[in-house]
């Protein structure tokens, strides 16, 4: 990847090959971070950089945080303004910008995928560790098709059957991330209520519980259950996920989903708080082996 620029470094001398791993969401974030370093190394303000590409300072801010795609003309103009004249360096960055502006596989579902969740799918693709705490539903990456359909119908009861099918296919497609050659480590902590709250028919719930037991045998998947008898616990405020990445320019992200939007939190002090809560929840939950026993007990009750 493009190396970080030290306080005494020359921006042009610091350019190396950026990692090709990750989809367009991740590449936009990485490239945006490098553009910010190049700008700051020259002590150029957001407003000054915006003028160069005929845009506002807020447009530069969105570019540097990876929230928008990159136009080749804008990249070329910014590189010139930032003093990057070596053709190899310029072409490497421009080529990366073109890749970062490509559509991810989830673009095929853009008609049903809200923009606030699109970013999460891209980050999920690139994460090396995904930690989730859930109080209501089984996490999407662990759902069976039948369970996913039942949950989807709860939020889209009036949607046509074809739309429901597409929403379920999208969720199933996301699960392929767990089967790729270098999959992320998924560590999910579920409140016992998740296992007991019906979603779909009894057969659907039984299949879902059996699936959790099966998937927990995968080396990259850990499942813990917080039983009712544990009482109140540190994460009583609601569900959240923490995503971690191999790239040093990608900070950990806390994801909080709401009814019609989501929050992406990456400030160190907030991350530290959520990591502390997650660690406490894991300690309060039954160990992984005992958690499988909890699921099996619920299955026997049915």
Buried (B, 14 or more C-beta within 10 A) or exposed (E): BBBEBEEEEEBBEBBEEBBEBBBBBBBBBBBBBBBBBBBBBBEBEBEBBBBBBEBEBEBBBBBBBBBBBBBEEBBBBBBEBBEBEEEEBBEBBBEBBBBBBEEBBBEEBEEBBEEBBBBBBBBBBBBBBBBBBBBEBBBBBBBBBBBBBBBBBEEEEEBEEEBBEBBBBBBBBBBEBBEEEEBBBBBBBBBBEBBEEEBBEEEBBBBBBBBBBEBBEBEBBBBBBBBEEBEEBBBEEEBBBBBBBBBEBBBBBBBBBEEEEBEBBEEEEEBEEBBEBBEEBBEBBBEBEEBBEBBEEBBEEE
